[in-house]
Amino acid sequence: MASTETDVTSPAQLTVQEPQTRRSLLVVLGIVGAAVALLLALPGNSASAFGYSSLLILAPLAFISGMLSFLSPCCLPVLSAYFAYTFQARREQIVLTTLAFFLGVATTMTLLGATATAVSQLLFDNLDTLTLVGGLLIIGF
């Protein structure tokens, strides 16, 4: 019997699919982590110039430093916006919502940094003119 109704997934089917998605995500993250660890352990990396045999020794310290910097006063105001944004999502979409939030914050900060760099470069390129105009303004007032 062919029906024209759309297939609706039941909550039981969602719970079966959810662990498979998590498992595949963990496998992908494990493979990426292993690849990064392997690349850091190679003796020909850029750390050799500084006397380190590999960056693998420094990777855990860098990770801990990053986690501690997450608690710095400049990051704490972002947490309230993150929690407000994330708690609006359904349970199945938490990872996607979190990823979207942090990509949005990273994109915004990158654009602000690039803009500040471009403006400062413009000011330094015209430093002589700005110095002359600033001096004239000070003399004038």
RARAQUI-V788438 format. One record per residue. N is the residue number from 0. PHI is phi in whole degrees, -180 to 180 (NA if undefined). OMEGA is omega in whole degrees, -180 to 180 (999 if undefined). Layout:
# RARAQUI-V788438
n=N phi=PHI omega=OMEGA
n=N phi=PHI omega=OMEGA
This chain:
# RARAQUI-V788438
n=0 phi=NA omega=-180
n=1 phi=-89 omega=179
n=2 phi=-114 omega=-180
n=3 phi=-95 omega=-180
n=4 phi=-75 omega=178
n=5 phi=-79 omega=180
n=6 phi=-77 omega=179
n=7 phi=-107 omega=-180
n=8 phi=-82 omega=-180
n=9 phi=-84 omega=178
n=10 phi=-59 omega=178
n=11 phi=-66 omega=179
n=12 phi=-70 omega=179
n=13 phi=-65 omega=-179
n=14 phi=-69 omega=177
n=15 phi=-74 omega=-178
n=16 phi=-75 omega=-176
n=17 phi=-63 omega=178
n=18 phi=-64 omega=178
n=19 phi=-66 omega=178
n=20 phi=-67 omega=178
n=21 phi=-63 omega=-179
n=22 phi=-63 omega=180
n=23 phi=-67 omega=177
n=24 phi=-65 omega=178
n=25 phi=-65 omega=178
n=26 phi=-65 omega=180
n=27 phi=-64 omega=179
n=28 phi=-64 omega=177
n=29 phi=-65 omega=179
n=30 phi=-65 omega=179
n=31 phi=-64 omega=179
n=32 phi=-62 omega=178
n=33 phi=-65 omega=179
n=34 phi=-65 omega=178
n=35 phi=-65 omega=178
n=36 phi=-61 omega=179
n=37 phi=-65 omega=179
n=38 phi=-66 omega=179
n=39 phi=-71 omega=-178
n=40 phi=-81 omega=-179
n=41 phi=-66 omega=-176
n=42 phi=-74 omega=-176
n=43 phi=-93 omega=-178
n=44 phi=-81 omega=-173
n=45 phi=-71 omega=179
n=46 phi=-72 omega=-179
n=47 phi=-63 omega=179
n=48 phi=-68 omega=-179
n=49 phi=-99 omega=177
n=50 phi=94 omega=178
n=51 phi=-87 omega=178
n=52 phi=-76 omega=175
n=53 phi=-160 omega=178
n=54 phi=-81 omega=-180
n=55 phi=-61 omega=178
n=56 phi=-68 omega=-176
n=57 phi=-86 omega=-176
n=58 phi=-61 omega=178
n=59 phi=-63 omega=178
n=60 phi=-66 omega=178
n=61 phi=-65 omega=178
n=62 phi=-64 omega=179
n=63 phi=-63 omega=178
n=64 phi=-63 omega=178
n=65 phi=-65 omega=178
n=66 phi=-66 omega=178
n=67 phi=-69 omega=179
n=68 phi=-69 omega=176
n=69 phi=-64 omega=180
n=70 phi=-92 omega=-180
n=71 phi=-70 omega=-176
n=72 phi=-60 omega=-180
n=73 phi=-78 omega=179
n=74 phi=-93 omega=-176
n=75 phi=-61 omega=178
n=76 phi=-64 omega=179
n=77 phi=-72 omega=-177
n=78 phi=-62 omega=180
n=79 phi=-64 omega=177
n=80 phi=-67 omega=179
n=81 phi=-63 omega=-179
n=82 phi=-66 omega=178
n=83 phi=-64 omega=-180
n=84 phi=-71 omega=-175
n=85 phi=-74 omega=-176
n=86 phi=-70 omega=176
n=87 phi=-82 omega=-175
n=88 phi=-86 omega=173
n=89 phi=-72 omega=-176
n=90 phi=-60 omega=-178
n=91 phi=-72 omega=-175
n=92 phi=-110 omega=-177
n=93 phi=-62 omega=-178
n=94 phi=-64 omega=180
n=95 phi=-64 omega=179
n=96 phi=-65 omega=178
n=97 phi=-63 omega=179
n=98 phi=-62 omega=179
n=99 phi=-63 omega=-180
n=100 phi=-63 omega=-176
n=101 phi=-71 omega=174
n=102 phi=-67 omega=176
n=103 phi=-65 omega=178
n=104 phi=-66 omega=-180
n=105 phi=-64 omega=178
n=106 phi=-65 omega=179
n=107 phi=-62 omega=-179
n=108 phi=-67 omega=178
n=109 phi=-66 omega=179
n=110 phi=-66 omega=177
n=111 phi=-65 omega=178
n=112 phi=-65 omega=179
n=113 phi=-66 omega=178
n=114 phi=-66 omega=178
n=115 phi=-63 omega=178
n=116 phi=-65 omega=-180
n=117 phi=-66 omega=180
n=118 phi=-67 omega=180
n=119 phi=-66 omega=177
n=120 phi=-65 omega=177
n=121 phi=-63 omega=179
n=122 phi=-66 omega=179
n=123 phi=-69 omega=177
n=124 phi=-67 omega=-178
n=125 phi=-111 omega=-175
n=126 phi=-63 omega=-179
n=127 phi=-64 omega=180
n=128 phi=-65 omega=179
n=129 phi=-64 omega=178
n=130 phi=-65 omega=179
n=131 phi=-65 omega=-179
n=132 phi=-65 omega=179
n=133 phi=-64 omega=178
n=134 phi=-63 omega=178
n=135 phi=-63 omega=178
n=136 phi=-64 omega=179
n=137 phi=-67 omega=178
n=138 phi=-65 omega=-178
n=139 phi=-68 omega=-179
n=140 phi=-102 omega=999
